[in-house]
Amino acid sequence: MRRSYYNKALIVIIISIAVLTVTSGRAYALDYAIGADLSFLKAAEDSGIVFKDNGEPAPGLQIFKNHGYNWIRLRLFHTPTRLPNNLEYTIALAQEAKKLEYKFLLNFHYSDTWADPKKQYLPKAWEGKSHAELVEAVFEYTRDTIVAFRDANAMPDMVQIGNEIISGMLWPDGKIPENWDNLAQLLEAGIKGVDAGRSDAPRPLIMIHIDQGGNKEKTKWFFDKWHSYNIDYDIIGQSYYPWWHGSLLDLRENMIFMANEYKKDIIVVEAAYNCEPAEYRDKPAPFPETPEGQKQFLDEVNRVVLDTPDNRGKGVFWWEPASRWGGRRTMFDKDANALPVITVFDKYTRH
């Protein structure tokens, strides 16, 4: 069993999965995504942090590349006032990643700050707009942003329209379940903005992202309704943190359900675990909250994704492994030296 699993894993990860699609005039290839959300990496290094691997200093992007990482995820805020993730900052980081041949997932929050299931604040510049005006604003902003990345030779390979939108986005206009039609129109405007901005460049893959990795019922509730609008997209994105989203068996059951029900590729686009006690101080943990427990967690999540039916599991991204925002979920110790979790994919990608 162990040998057959690793044989399968090696085939899935090392060999690129060619996916040729002739819809909306596009053709793309999707390899298995070994990814990290490194949105704060540049800010950390600009502040003087020097990351190390086995005690040897190296640029953060290079360290991840050395361990098989092939995708970077970067969030974009509209007009942030205290966080660095504006357009100029994000383009600069994307350019550095492209130089190292990373593929790039652009994560639109459509907010000036964090957007998640508990908050989806309007950008200040869009306050007071009608629904029709918001739809136009989403289209134009998305289009102009994609043009900027294209012109900077940092075109995203995948675009996420909204972040963890299980409760909608751009509240109150796109809040669900009250305003499903509004949300669908806002999402469609974002997708059309990507198409308008890319010009003759290949169309990036389009991801719709919720935060219900281990919850089959809520996943079904969202995607059954979303699919009723027949809007074209490519990837289901899920967040999976076990203390919020269920056990590994719950994740497995949901991956099987999504693959069979929706015939879409699926990426666990946010996952992480703590390197020291945090979430499991007062209850049993699935893995020790230690550096070694982090490694065991990521290895097992990857195993679940690889085992998704019909080869629909397309990758795993760790959330913020290289900044103070990652907190105890970081992949680096207090001296900025890489922890064991960063080596999980070595056995798949080294030869």
KASULBEL-V552554 format. One line per field, one symbol per residue. burial: I if it has 9 or more other ideal C-beta (glycine too) atoms within 8 Angstrom, else O. A space follows every 10 residues. Layout:
BEGIN
burial=???
END
This chain:
BEGIN
burial=OOOOIIOIII OIIOOOIOOO OOOOOIOIII OIIIIIIIII IIIIIOOOOO IIIOOOOIOI IIIIIOIIII IIIIIIIIII OOOOIIOOII IIIIIIIIOI OIIIIIIIII IIIOIIOOOI IIIOOIOOOO IOIIIIIIII IIIIIIIIII OIOIIIIIII IIIIIIOIII IOIIIIOOII OIIIIIIIII IIIIIIIIOO OOIIIIIIII IIIIIIOIII OIIOIIOOOO IOIOIIIIII IIOOIIOIOI IIIIIIIIIO OOOIIIIIII IIIIIOOIOI OOOOIOIOIO IOIIIIIIII IIIIIIOIOO OIIIIIIIII IIIOOIOIII IIIOOIIIIO IIOIIIOIIO O
END
